[in-house]
Amino acid sequence: KYVSTTGEYVAWVKITTLSASANTEFYMYYGNPSVGSDPSVTSAWDANFVSVWHLNGEQSDHTSNTNDGTLTGTTDAVGKIAGGKTFDGVDDMIDCGNDGSLQLTTGVTLEMWINTSATGAYDATINKSSDFNWAEGYGMFLYDMTWMGFYVDDWDLGYIAWNEFYAQGSWLYVVGTWDGSDVLMYINGNLGSWTASFAGPMNAVPGNVEIGRGSDNLYCTAGIIDEVRISDVGRSQDWVTTSYNSANSPGTFMSFSSEEGNSILPIELIDFTATPTDNGVWLNWTTASETNNDYFTIERSTNKVNFAPIGMVDGSGDSHAEQSYTFLDEDPENGISYYRLKQTDVDGNFQYSWPISIDINGPTDQVFELSVFPNPADKNDFHLQLDGYAGQEITISLVNMLGETVHLQRFDANTLAAPRQVTLDNDIPAGAYFLTGTNGKTTTRTKVIFN
């Protein structure tokens, strides 16, 4: 959800790692209208989610399995997370089919938010079974307005967990998990006292997954259901508790620091380049000045989203002279990789550089240098020159200190063999910028200041 008039933005964000014992920091970057959007509805959920139904005015599955639901009755309602669905307790339900992704044999987690006014003895909130007595499949249900139950494979054999924390008329986060051993039932992150064991495997069953009722149009639930998810593993108690706390009270689960400044690093980075060689990828960078700089961590990514550290280089502490650094990635990835610097101060604070890219399988491995002069320069009258490159085309981009690409232009490399005059748009303000040249495999970057 995005409202341009107010700036309101609501999104599901996938965080690669979230600690159960220590705070996890992440950053929101904003204020750059030139950045293209690249959202992914399905990639926000890890590979163990087999279905996610937000029920916010629709019943689509937001994983790549596309187990979309078909409505029988139900009306839209205000949910716990966003929108939800109201079920009448008579015959309302959502039929989500019987795709192979829903045939779970070694583990399962069912989760949802419910606010019910159910009055029956066995009111199913979600169920996959074609058997009247639930002697197969998996599901969650309310019992006699006082308990919540979760079963796998066969109710009659006792593969069922109960939780006594059910409260009618309140929003509850209900989760049933089976990890191939323990059958557990949680309400609002609290583990129920009645658990069970089942070694598995669970038998495949022909029944469809139905939200809001049990098999044969029986055991229907009355109330509101929101944010229903199925996983093919048994999630941990830390995972369940974190999911509850983050959704139930985001204001106390998360804390927000003040807005940081718009400088890229607490150091003055002049250039940052990546060059492929027979020994790997050489990374080179130069700083004009440094303050309290403890060390650099070199990070690499293949998708420009998930970065992993591959090495460290000591910084120079406090320096007002140019300092040059090198690092060799001896085992680079094939194809396109992205590199960035994580600069850490002596007090533990850190900032990231903007990433540079390199294509190991790209068109050429020539080393080249991009020069701009004079520097500082007049944006309406400066010259570019390319040394050491004999390829066909090179892309030149101008990036401001916020990371915004304000100018992008492709040149025939031969036209830059000698100094070439360049004129920029008049609406580009004076200040410091990074000028980057890339041929798809090698990237070079230098800093320029426009008067």
C-alpha positions, 0 to 999 in steps of 0.5 A, a space after each residue: 500500500 502506498 499513498 502518494 499524498 501522505 507518503 504512507 507505505 505499508 509492505 511485507 519485508 523479508 529480513 534474512 536473519 532475525 535473532 531471538 536473543 539480540 536486537 536486529 538492526 535494519 535500515 529504511 532508505 527513502 526520499 529518492 524519487 528516481 529509484 525504480 521499484 522492484 517489489 516481489 509478492 512471492 519472494 517476501 516469504 521464505 521457501 518453507 511457506 507453501 501458502 499465505 493468504 492475507 485476506 485483505 479484500 482478496 483470497 489470493 495465495 501470495 507464495 509462488 504456489 498460487 493456491 488461490 481461494 474460492 469464496 463461498 459467502 464471507 464478507 470483508 472485515 477489518 482484520 488484525 493486520 489489515 483486512 480480513 474475512 467474516 464467516 457466518 458459522 453456517 456455510 461460509 468458507 474459502 476453498 483453497 484446493 488440493 495442490 501438491 504443495 499442500 500435501 505435507 508429510 514431514 512437518 507443518 505449521 498452521 497460523 492465523 489471527 482469529 476473532 470469533 463468536 463461535 458457539 459450536 463444539 468443533 468449529 474448524 478455522 482451517 482444515 484439510 481432510 475428506 474424512 467426517 471424523 478428521 481421521 486424516 490430514 491436518 487442521 485447527 479448530 475451536 472446542 466448546 468455546 474454551 479450547 483451541 486444538 490442532 491435529 495431524 494425520 489422525 485425531 482418533 490416534 491422539 495426534 492432537 494438541 490443545 491450548 486452554 488460552 482461548 478467549 472468545 471475542 478477542 483477537 488471538 494469534 493461533 498456531 499449530 506446529 508439527 516438526 516430525 515429532 512434537 505436536 504443539 498448539 500456541 495461542 498468542 505465543 503461549 504453548 498449550 499444556 496438552 501436547 502430543 507426539 507423532 513420528 510421521 510421516 503424515 499420509 497424503 489425503 484427497 481433501 481440499 484445504 478449507 478456511 472457516 469450516 471442516 469437511 462435508 460443510 460441517 463444523 463452520 466457524 463464526 467470526 473474523 479470520 485474518 492472515 492465514 499461512 501454512 508452512 511445510 516445517 514445524 516452526 520453533 517457539 522463538 519463531 512463533 513468539 516473535 511473529 506474535 509480538 511483531 504483529 500484536 504490538 509493533 510499537 513496543 516490538 521495534 524501536 526507531 532511531 533518529 534519521 541519519 545524515 545523507 553522507 555515504 560514509 563517515 569517511 570521504 571515499 574518492 573511488 571504489 573499483 572492481 577488476 577481474 584477473 586470473 587470480 580473482 576480483 581485485 577491489 580497490 578503493 581510496 579515501 581522501 580523509 578518515 575519522 575514527 575509521 577502525 576497519 572495512 568489511 568487504 561484502 558480496 551479493 549476487 542479487 544486490 539485496 542479500 550481502 555476505 562478508 568475504 573479508 576485512 581490511 584495517 582502516 587508518 583511524 584518523 587521516 587527512 591524507 589519501 589512503 589506498 586499499 586493496 582486497 582480492 576476492 579469490 573465489 568470485 561468483 560466476 555471472 554478475 556480482 555486487 560488492 560494497 564496503 561496510 565501514 566500522 568506526 572505533 565505537 562500533 557504528 557503521 555505514 555502507 558504501 553504494 554497491 558496484 557491480 562486475 560480470 565475471 562472464 561479461 564481454 571483456 576483462 580490460 582494466 581501464 581508468 575514467 578521468 574527469 577534468 578539471 576537478 572541481 568542474 563546471 557542470 556545463 563545461 568539463 571533459 571525460 577521458 577513458 584510458 586503457 579500454 578498447 571495447 565498443 560501449 561504456 555506460 557512464 552514470 553520475 550518482 549524488 551523495 544520496 545514491 541517486 543516479 542523476 545522469 546516465 549516458 552511453 558512449 562509444 568507447 572510441 569517442 572517449 579515447 581523447 578528452 570529450 566535452 560533456 554538458 549536464 542538465 541545468 537542474 543538477 545542483 552543484 556539489 559532490 558526486 560519484 562518476 561511474 563507468 562500466 562495461 558490464 564486467 569492469 567498473 571504475 568510479 571516481 569522485 567529482 565536484 561540480 561548482 
